[in-house]
């Protein structure tokens, strides 16, 4: 499972100190590499002390996607792009 090395989406309930604390996120759909796990609530979620990982990747046109799994050896980064939580490690094939 690829790790999430940095999350700059400050509005996400899983984000603390630019780190994702969701056990695993789902990235993408057929057209965009969005973080489908993003949630904006007052309640903080996740597991403190745990660095999140990518549980599934639906961005079929990303060069790091192999059999719906993220295979980025150096992990991924998530940032806000156009008002949405987006995997900025995404790289089109």
N, CA, C and O atoms as a GROMACS GRO file, in nm:
protein
  372
    1UNK      N    1   0.085  -0.117   0.000
    1UNK     CA    2   0.000   0.000   0.000
    1UNK      C    3   0.089   0.124   0.000
    1UNK      O    4   0.178   0.137   0.085
    2UNK      N    5   0.066   0.212  -0.096
    2UNK     CA    6   0.141   0.338  -0.100
    2UNK      C    7   0.100   0.426   0.017
    2UNK      O    8  -0.018   0.432   0.052
    3UNK      N    9   0.195   0.494   0.076
    3UNK     CA   10   0.166   0.582   0.188
    3UNK      C   11   0.130   0.722   0.139
    3UNK      O   12   0.161   0.760   0.026
    4UNK      N   13   0.064   0.798   0.225
    4UNK     CA   14   0.035   0.938   0.198
    4UNK      C   15   0.142   1.017   0.272
    4UNK      O   16   0.140   1.025   0.395
    5UNK      N   17   0.234   1.075   0.199
    5UNK     CA   18   0.347   1.143   0.261
    5UNK      C   19   0.313   1.284   0.308
    5UNK      O   20   0.379   1.338   0.396
    6UNK      N   21   0.209   1.343   0.247
    6UNK     CA   22   0.167   1.478   0.287
    6UNK      C   23   0.025   1.502   0.240
    6UNK      O   24  -0.013   1.465   0.129
    7UNK      N   25  -0.055   1.566   0.326
    7UNK     CA   26  -0.189   1.609   0.288
    7UNK      C   27  -0.203   1.756   0.325
    7UNK      O   28  -0.195   1.794   0.442
    8UNK      N   29  -0.224   1.838   0.223
    8UNK     CA   30  -0.237   1.982   0.244
    8UNK      C   31  -0.383   2.028   0.247
    8UNK      O   32  -0.410   2.148   0.242
    9UNK      N   33  -0.476   1.934   0.255
    9UNK     CA   34  -0.619   1.967   0.256
    9UNK      C   35  -0.660   1.993   0.401
    9UNK      O   36  -0.704   1.902   0.472
   10UNK      N   37  -0.645   2.118   0.444
   10UNK     CA   38  -0.666   2.154   0.585
   10UNK      C   39  -0.810   2.134   0.630
   10UNK      O   40  -0.834   2.116   0.750
   11UNK      N   41  -0.906   2.138   0.538
   11UNK     CA   42  -1.047   2.125   0.575
   11UNK      C   43  -1.088   1.980   0.601
   11UNK      O   44  -1.199   1.956   0.648
   12UNK      N   45  -1.003   1.884   0.572
   12UNK     CA   46  -1.040   1.743   0.587
   12UNK      C   47  -1.029   1.700   0.733
   12UNK      O   48  -0.933   1.731   0.802
   13UNK      N   49  -1.129   1.628   0.778
   13UNK     CA   50  -1.133   1.580   0.917
   13UNK      C   51  -1.025   1.477   0.948
   13UNK      O   52  -0.997   1.452   1.065
   14UNK      N   53  -0.965   1.417   0.847
   14UNK     CA   54  -0.858   1.319   0.867
   14UNK      C   55  -0.720   1.384   0.871
   14UNK      O   56  -0.621   1.317   0.899
   15UNK      N   57  -0.713   1.514   0.843
   15UNK     CA   58  -0.584   1.584   0.835
   15UNK      C   59  -0.548   1.647   0.969
   15UNK      O   60  -0.629   1.719   1.029
   16UNK      N   61  -0.428   1.620   1.015
   16UNK     CA   62  -0.371   1.688   1.131
   16UNK      C   63  -0.224   1.712   1.101
   16UNK      O   64  -0.149   1.618   1.073
   17UNK      N   65  -0.183   1.837   1.107
   17UNK     CA   66  -0.043   1.873   1.083
   17UNK      C   67   0.006   1.826   0.946
   17UNK      O   68   0.117   1.775   0.934
   18UNK      N   69  -0.078   1.844   0.844
   18UNK     CA   70  -0.045   1.808   0.706
   18UNK      C   71  -0.019   1.659   0.686
   18UNK      O   72   0.051   1.620   0.592
   19UNK      N   73  -0.074   1.577   0.772
   19UNK     CA   74  -0.065   1.431   0.758
   19UNK      C   75  -0.205   1.372   0.759
   19UNK      O   76  -0.291   1.415   0.836
   20UNK      N   77  -0.227   1.274   0.674
   20UNK     CA   78  -0.355   1.205   0.669
   20UNK      C   79  -0.354   1.092   0.772
   20UNK      O   80  -0.259   1.014   0.779
   21UNK      N   81  -0.460   1.085   0.852
   21UNK     CA   82  -0.468   0.983   0.955
   21UNK      C   83  -0.581   0.883   0.930
   21UNK      O   84  -0.620   0.808   1.020
   22UNK      N   85  -0.635   0.882   0.806
   22UNK     CA   86  -0.728   0.776   0.768
   22UNK      C   87  -0.646   0.649   0.748
   22UNK      O   88  -0.534   0.655   0.698
   23UNK      N   89  -0.699   0.536   0.787
   23UNK     CA   90  -0.625   0.411   0.769
   23UNK      C   91  -0.593   0.390   0.622
   23UNK      O   92  -0.481   0.354   0.586
   24UNK      N   93  -0.692   0.414   0.536
   24UNK     CA   94  -0.672   0.401   0.392
   24UNK      C   95  -0.771   0.491   0.320
   24UNK      O   96  -0.886   0.503   0.361
   25UNK      N   97  -0.726   0.555   0.213
   25UNK     CA   98  -0.814   0.639   0.132
   25UNK      C   99  -0.840   0.571  -0.002
   25UNK      O  100  -0.767   0.481  -0.044
   26UNK      N  101  -0.946   0.617  -0.067
   26UNK     CA  102  -0.975   0.577  -0.204
   26UNK      C  103  -0.952   0.698  -0.292
   26UNK      O  104  -1.002   0.807  -0.263
   27UNK      N  105  -0.878   0.680  -0.399
   27UNK     CA  106  -0.847   0.789  -0.491
   27UNK      C  107  -0.919   0.767  -0.622
   27UNK      O  108  -0.922   0.657  -0.677
   28UNK      N  109  -0.979   0.876  -0.670
   28UNK     CA  110  -1.020   0.883  -0.808
   28UNK      C  111  -1.152   0.824  -0.848
   28UNK      O  112  -1.224   0.757  -0.773
   29UNK      N  113  -1.179   0.854  -0.971
   29UNK     CA  114  -1.286   0.792  -1.047
   29UNK      C  115  -1.236   0.786  -1.190
   29UNK      O  116  -1.116   0.798  -1.214
   30UNK      N  117  -1.323   0.767  -1.283
   30UNK     CA  118  -1.275   0.748  -1.420
   30UNK      C  119  -1.222   0.875  -1.485
   30UNK      O  120  -1.158   0.868  -1.589
   31UNK      N  121  -1.248   0.992  -1.425
   31UNK     CA  122  -1.202   1.115  -1.489
   31UNK      C  123  -1.109   1.201  -1.405
   31UNK      O  124  -1.037   1.284  -1.461
   32UNK      N  125  -1.108   1.186  -1.273
   32UNK     CA  126  -1.025   1.271  -1.187
   32UNK      C  127  -0.966   1.191  -1.072
   32UNK      O  128  -1.025   1.093  -1.025
   33UNK      N  129  -0.849   1.233  -1.027
   33UNK     CA  130  -0.782   1.166  -0.915
   33UNK      C  131  -0.817   1.235  -0.783
   33UNK      O  132  -0.728   1.280  -0.711
   34UNK      N  133  -0.945   1.243  -0.753
   34UNK     CA  134  -0.990   1.306  -0.630
   34UNK      C  135  -0.975   1.210  -0.512
   34UNK      O  136  -0.978   1.088  -0.530
   35UNK      N  137  -0.958   1.266  -0.394
   35UNK     CA  138  -0.958   1.185  -0.272
   35UNK      C  139  -1.104   1.163  -0.233
   35UNK      O  140  -1.169   1.254  -0.181
   36UNK      N  141  -1.155   1.044  -0.258
   36UNK     CA  142  -1.294   1.013  -0.228
   36UNK      C  143  -1.320   0.997  -0.078
   36UNK      O  144  -1.435   0.987  -0.036
   37UNK      N  145  -1.215   0.995   0.002
   37UNK     CA  146  -1.229   0.980   0.147
   37UNK      C  147  -1.243   1.115   0.216
   37UNK      O  148  -1.277   1.120   0.334
   38UNK      N  149  -1.217   1.224   0.146
   38UNK     CA  150  -1.227   1.359   0.202
   38UNK      C  151  -1.362   1.379   0.270
   38UNK      O  152  -1.467   1.346   0.215
   39UNK      N  153  -1.357   1.434   0.390
   39UNK     CA  154  -1.478   1.470   0.463
   39UNK      C  155  -1.449   1.597   0.544
   39UNK      O  156  -1.345   1.608   0.608
   40UNK      N  157  -1.542   1.691   0.540
   40UNK     CA  158  -1.526   1.818   0.611
   40UNK      C  159  -1.631   1.823   0.721
   40UNK      O  160  -1.746   1.859   0.697
   41UNK      N  161  -1.589   1.787   0.843
   41UNK     CA  162  -1.677   1.788   0.960
   41UNK      C  163  -1.601   1.850   1.077
   41UNK      O  164  -1.479   1.860   1.074
   42UNK      N  165  -1.674   1.893   1.177
   42UNK     CA  166  -1.609   1.947   1.297
   42UNK      C  167  -1.534   1.838   1.372
   42UNK      O  168  -1.430   1.863   1.432
   43UNK      N  169  -1.587   1.717   1.367
   43UNK     CA  170  -1.524   1.603   1.435
   43UNK      C  171  -1.398   1.560   1.360
   43UNK      O  172  -1.400   1.547   1.237
   44UNK      N  173  -1.290   1.537   1.433
   44UNK     CA  174  -1.167   1.488   1.372
   44UNK      C  175  -1.173   1.336   1.366
   44UNK      O  176  -1.223   1.271   1.458
   45UNK      N  177  -1.122   1.280   1.257
   45UNK     CA  178  -1.127   1.136   1.238
   45UNK      C  179  -0.990   1.076   1.222
   45UNK      O  180  -0.889   1.146   1.224
   46UNK      N  181  -0.987   0.948   1.205
   46UNK     CA  182  -0.862   0.876   1.181
   46UNK      C  183  -0.797   0.827   1.307
   46UNK      O  184  -0.853   0.834   1.416
   47UNK      N  185  -0.677   0.776   1.290
   47UNK     CA  186  -0.599   0.718   1.399
   47UNK      C  187  -0.474   0.803   1.418
   47UNK      O  188  -0.385   0.804   1.332
   48UNK      N  189  -0.466   0.873   1.529
   48UNK     CA  190  -0.349   0.956   1.557
   48UNK      C  191  -0.225   0.869   1.563
   48UNK      O  192  -0.229   0.758   1.617
   49UNK      N  193  -0.116   0.918   1.509
   49UNK     CA  194   0.009   0.842   1.508
   49UNK      C  195   0.021   0.750   1.388
   49UNK      O  196   0.125   0.688   1.368
   50UNK      N  197  -0.086   0.738   1.309
   50UNK     CA  198  -0.084   0.653   1.191
   50UNK      C  199  -0.074   0.739   1.066
   50UNK      O  200  -0.149   0.836   1.051
   51UNK      N  201   0.017   0.705   0.978
   51UNK     CA  202   0.024   0.772   0.848
   51UNK      C  203  -0.065   0.694   0.753
   51UNK      O  204  -0.050   0.572   0.738
   52UNK      N  205  -0.158   0.764   0.689
   52UNK     CA  206  -0.254   0.699   0.600
   52UNK      C  207  -0.190   0.639   0.476
   52UNK      O  208  -0.076   0.670   0.441
   53UNK      N  209  -0.265   0.553   0.413
   53UNK     CA  210  -0.221   0.490   0.290
   53UNK      C  211  -0.331   0.492   0.186
   53UNK      O  212  -0.444   0.532   0.215
   54UNK      N  213  -0.298   0.450   0.065
   54UNK     CA  214  -0.396   0.443  -0.043
   54UNK      C  215  -0.450   0.300  -0.050
   54UNK      O  216  -0.379   0.208  -0.089
   55UNK      N  217  -0.575   0.284  -0.011
   55UNK     CA  218  -0.636   0.152  -0.012
   55UNK      C  219  -0.680   0.109  -0.150
   55UNK      O  220  -0.675  -0.010  -0.183
   56UNK      N  221  -0.725   0.204  -0.230
   56UNK     CA  222  -0.771   0.174  -0.366
   56UNK      C  223  -0.752   0.297  -0.454
   56UNK      O  224  -0.763   0.410  -0.407
   57UNK      N  225  -0.725   0.273  -0.581
   57UNK     CA  226  -0.712   0.382  -0.677
   57UNK      C  227  -0.797   0.350  -0.799
   57UNK      O  228  -0.776   0.249  -0.867
   58UNK      N  229  -0.895   0.438  -0.825
   58UNK     CA  230  -0.983   0.420  -0.940
   58UNK      C  231  -0.943   0.508  -1.058
   58UNK      O  232  -1.013   0.511  -1.159
   59UNK      N  233  -0.830   0.578  -1.047
   59UNK     CA  234  -0.781   0.662  -1.156
   59UNK      C  235  -0.708   0.574  -1.256
   59UNK      O  236  -0.585   0.565  -1.255
   60UNK      N  237  -0.784   0.507  -1.342
   60UNK     CA  238  -0.729   0.405  -1.432
   60UNK      C  239  -0.627   0.460  -1.530
   60UNK      O  240  -0.548   0.383  -1.586
   61UNK      N  241  -0.626   0.591  -1.553
   61UNK     CA  242  -0.531   0.649  -1.647
   61UNK      C  243  -0.406   0.705  -1.580
   61UNK      O  244  -0.331   0.781  -1.641
   62UNK      N  245  -0.382   0.667  -1.455
   62UNK     CA  246  -0.259   0.709  -1.384
   62UNK      C  247  -0.152   0.602  -1.403
   62UNK      O  248  -0.179   0.483  -1.394
   63UNK      N  249  -0.030   0.647  -1.428
   63UNK     CA  250   0.079   0.551  -1.451
   63UNK      C  251   0.114   0.470  -1.327
   63UNK      O  252   0.178   0.366  -1.338
   64UNK      N  253   0.072   0.516  -1.209
   64UNK     CA  254   0.101   0.443  -1.085
   64UNK      C  255  -0.008   0.341  -1.050
   64UNK      O  256   0.008   0.266  -0.954
   65UNK      N  257  -0.117   0.337  -1.126
   65UNK     CA  258  -0.228   0.247  -1.098
   65UNK      C  259  -0.201   0.111  -1.161
   65UNK      O  260  -0.185   0.100  -1.283
   66UNK      N  261  -0.197   0.008  -1.077
   66UNK     CA  262  -0.182  -0.129  -1.125
   66UNK      C  263  -0.288  -0.214  -1.056
   66UNK      O  264  -0.284  -0.232  -0.934
   67UNK      N  265  -0.381  -0.264  -1.133
   67UNK     CA  266  -0.489  -0.348  -1.079
   67UNK      C  267  -0.567  -0.278  -0.967
   67UNK      O  268  -0.600  -0.340  -0.866
   68UNK      N  269  -0.595  -0.150  -0.986
   68UNK     CA  270  -0.670  -0.065  -0.893
   68UNK      C  271  -0.596  -0.038  -0.762
   68UNK      O  272  -0.658   0.003  -0.664
   69UNK      N  273  -0.466  -0.060  -0.761
   69UNK     CA  274  -0.381  -0.030  -0.645
   69UNK      C  275  -0.280   0.077  -0.685
   69UNK      O  276  -0.233   0.079  -0.799
   70UNK      N  277  -0.247   0.166  -0.592
   70UNK     CA  278  -0.145   0.267  -0.617
   70UNK      C  279  -0.008   0.204  -0.596
   70UNK      O  280   0.019   0.146  -0.491
   71UNK      N  281   0.076   0.216  -0.695
   71UNK     CA  282   0.210   0.157  -0.688
   71UNK      C  283   0.319   0.263  -0.692
   71UNK      O  284   0.429   0.238  -0.743
   72UNK      N  285   0.290   0.381  -0.638
   72UNK     CA  286   0.391   0.486  -0.630
   72UNK      C  287   0.487   0.450  -0.516
   72UNK      O  288   0.448   0.455  -0.399
   73UNK      N  289   0.607   0.416  -0.550
   73UNK     CA  290   0.704   0.372  -0.450
   73UNK      C  291   0.742   0.479  -0.350
   73UNK      O  292   0.785   0.448  -0.239
   74UNK      N  293   0.726   0.607  -0.388
   74UNK     CA  294   0.763   0.715  -0.297
   74UNK      C  295   0.643   0.773  -0.224
   74UNK      O  296   0.655   0.876  -0.158
   75UNK      N  297   0.526   0.709  -0.236
   75UNK     CA  298   0.406   0.758  -0.169
   75UNK      C  299   0.337   0.865  -0.252
   75UNK      O  300   0.380   0.896  -0.362
   76UNK      N  301   0.228   0.920  -0.197
   76UNK     CA  302   0.154   1.023  -0.269
   76UNK      C  303   0.137   1.148  -0.183
   76UNK      O  304   0.156   1.146  -0.062
   77UNK      N  305   0.100   1.256  -0.250
   77UNK     CA  306   0.065   1.381  -0.184
   77UNK      C  307  -0.076   1.418  -0.226
   77UNK      O  308  -0.117   1.396  -0.340
   78UNK      N  309  -0.151   1.476  -0.132
   78UNK     CA  310  -0.288   1.521  -0.160
   78UNK      C  311  -0.293   1.670  -0.129
   78UNK      O  312  -0.247   1.714  -0.024
   79UNK      N  313  -0.349   1.747  -0.221
   79UNK     CA  314  -0.360   1.892  -0.206
   79UNK      C  315  -0.498   1.937  -0.254
   79UNK      O  316  -0.574   1.859  -0.311
   80UNK      N  317  -0.528   2.064  -0.229
   80UNK     CA  318  -0.651   2.122  -0.279
   80UNK      C  319  -0.626   2.176  -0.419
   80UNK      O  320  -0.539   2.261  -0.439
   81UNK      N  321  -0.703   2.127  -0.515
   81UNK     CA  322  -0.694   2.173  -0.653
   81UNK      C  323  -0.836   2.206  -0.699
   81UNK      O  324  -0.923   2.119  -0.700
   82UNK      N  325  -0.858   2.330  -0.735
   82UNK     CA  326  -0.992   2.370  -0.779
   82UNK      C  327  -1.099   2.350  -0.674
   82UNK      O  328  -1.215   2.323  -0.708
   83UNK      N  329  -1.063   2.361  -0.548
   83UNK     CA  330  -1.159   2.345  -0.439
   83UNK      C  331  -1.186   2.202  -0.398
   83UNK      O  332  -1.272   2.177  -0.313
   84UNK      N  333  -1.114   2.106  -0.457
   84UNK     CA  334  -1.134   1.965  -0.425
   84UNK      C  335  -1.004   1.902  -0.375
   84UNK      O  336  -0.895   1.948  -0.408
   85UNK      N  337  -1.017   1.797  -0.295
   85UNK     CA  338  -0.900   1.720  -0.249
   85UNK      C  339  -0.855   1.632  -0.365
   85UNK      O  340  -0.933   1.552  -0.416
   86UNK      N  341  -0.731   1.646  -0.406
   86UNK     CA  342  -0.681   1.585  -0.530
   86UNK      C  343  -0.546   1.520  -0.506
   86UNK      O  344  -0.461   1.576  -0.437
   87UNK      N  345  -0.527   1.402  -0.562
   87UNK     CA  346  -0.396   1.335  -0.555
   87UNK      C  347  -0.303   1.405  -0.653
   87UNK      O  348  -0.316   1.389  -0.774
   88UNK      N  349  -0.209   1.483  -0.601
   88UNK     CA  350  -0.119   1.559  -0.688
   88UNK      C  351  -0.002   1.475  -0.737
   88UNK      O  352   0.080   1.523  -0.814
   89UNK      N  353   0.006   1.350  -0.694
   89UNK     CA  354   0.107   1.258  -0.747
   89UNK      C  355   0.057   1.195  -0.877
   89UNK      O  356   0.135   1.135  -0.951
   90UNK      N  357  -0.071   1.207  -0.904
   90UNK     CA  358  -0.130   1.154  -1.028
   90UNK      C  359  -0.046   1.194  -1.148
   90UNK      O  360  -0.004   1.309  -1.162
   91UNK      N  361  -0.020   1.097  -1.234
   91UNK     CA  362   0.055   1.121  -1.357
   91UNK      C  363  -0.011   1.041  -1.469
   91UNK      O  364  -0.015   0.919  -1.466
   92UNK      N  365  -0.061   1.113  -1.567
   92UNK     CA  366  -0.133   1.049  -1.677
   92UNK      C  367  -0.041   0.960  -1.760
   92UNK      O  368   0.076   0.992  -1.782
   93UNK      N  369  -0.096   0.848  -1.805
   93UNK     CA  370  -0.019   0.756  -1.890
   93UNK      C  371  -0.007   0.812  -2.030
   93UNK      O  372   0.055   0.750  -2.117
   0.00000   0.00000   0.00000
